[in-house]
């Protein structure tokens, strides 16, 4: 079938560990999570969340918003992979593009929670990355976090998009892709329709300490993407599209956040879903920020993802200043 939305990237299980004793320090302007070395550190609880990761989260968000959604990913033939596959299916995500590799392990990450913030310990297993046969080209390909041994896969994906102009590529780079910078995978940037990252990630990608959001947007767009969105945590988000550059504030938290994991994924994937449904990018971004506000009320990146009717309910109750303004 022809899918509206196919996510491409690694899948994982996240083990959320809520620390009981830790401290926050600021060192050279960087916030650091600190625990005592060589001691037993107590924690309050641990919660396992299956079938997550940037791309998996995006696939679930799109499905809940009414788009036909599939995930192209790689996993091992272990128990963790079996659970992840079962979870995907329960969310209504098509699994025909899932590759299971014998003798490999499925990704498993640890999320250290302290207050409403989190630090993630990641390890991407090595898989034989190749693009599956999609049959009918999907309307949107949403590409995100993948292993560092998948450099050549980026070129394979960019070649596919060039050969299928009816497919729009969305790129939300993961940790490895951000560290690479733009030059190594410039062919991906060149064929990207919509690009998402946060402010610090944009600075890393561009090798700059530039802090002006509009200049960052313009510099990223110069790499190729037609629409660029840069988020800035609780400060809001910025988007550069055909009508200009816009700022959108964060949707106010209805209660203190439980965990901010998945807020960026919710913003990005929801924005794309509403663009796919015909909304102007700057208006779609507001819906993305609504979904992010819901996600942070829960532990895990998918539990709080809303359906479109729920997003519109939240949006109808928005404060007067929850609007996009030109920058």
C-alpha positions, 0 to 999 in steps of 0.5 A, a space after each residue: 500500500 501507499 503509506 502517508 508516513 514511513 519513519 526510518 531509524 533505530 528502535 529501542 527499549 528505554 529503561 527510565 531510572 528515577 534517581 533519588 539522590 543527585 545534584 545539578 552543577 553548572 560547569 563552563 555554562 553547561 548543566 551537568 548531572 552529578 552523582 557520587 563516584 564509587 558509591 551505591 546511588 539509590 533510585 526510586 523506580 525503574 520503568 521499561 518503555 518498549 518500541 521507542 526512539 525518535 523514528 518509532 515515536 514519530 510513527 506512533 504520533 502520525 498514526 494517532 493523528 490519522 495517517 497511515 504509518 509504518 516503521 522501517 527499522 532494524 532489531 535483533 531476534 531477542 526477547 527485547 525485539 519480540 516485545 518491541 515488535 508486539 508493541 509496534 503492532 498494538 499501536 497500529 504501526 505497519 511492520 512490513 519494513 522491519 528487519 530482524 537480524 539473527 544473532 543480534 541484540 535489540 537496542 536498549 537505552 537507560 534514561 536517568 531521570 532527576 526532576 523533570 529532566 533526563 540524561 540518556 545512556 545510548 548504545 546503537 547496535 550494529 545492523 546491516 542497514 539497507 533501505 527496504 523495498 517500499 513498493 509505492 513511494 510513501 508521501 513522507 519519509 521521516 528519517 532520524 536517529 541511527 547507528 554510527 556504522 550507517 554512513 553509507 545508508 545516508 547516501 542510499 536514502 538520499 538517492 531514493 529521494 532524488 529518484 522519487 520526488 513525490 516523496 518528501 523527506 523529513 530529517 530530524 538528526 540523531 546524536 551521531 548525525 549531529 556530531 557528523 555535521 553537515 558536510 559528511 551527509 550533505 546529500 541528505 540535507 540537499 534533498 530534505 523538505 522539512 528539518 528539525 533540531 534544537 538550538 544546541 544541535 543546530 550550533 553543533 551541526 553548523 560549528 558555530 556559537 551563533 545564538 540568533 535564531 533567525 540566523 541559525 534558521 537561515 544557515 540551516 536552510 542554506 544547506 538544502 531544507 525547504 522548511 526549517 524548525 529549531 526548538 529551544 526547550 521551554 522558550 518555544 520554537 522557531 520555523 522558517 518557511 515560505 511565508 517567512 520566519 516565525 516564533 511560537 511560544 511553548 504551550 503552557 504546562 497544565 501541571 509540572 512536567 513528569 519527564 521531557 523525553 519525547 517532547 522534541 519528537 512530538 513537536 516535530 512529528 506532529 508538525 509534519 503530520 499536520 502539514 501532511 493534512 494540509 495545514 500551513 507550517 507555522 500553524 502546524 507547529 502550534 499543534 506540535 507544541 500542544 502535543 509536546 505539552 501533553 507528552 511531558 505529563 507522562 513518563 515515556 515518549 508515546 503515552 501522552 501523544 494525542 489524537 487530532 480531536 484531542 489536540 484541537 481541544 487543547 488548542 481551543 483552550 490556548 492562552 491568547 499569546 499562544 500564537 506565531 509571531 514574525 521574527 
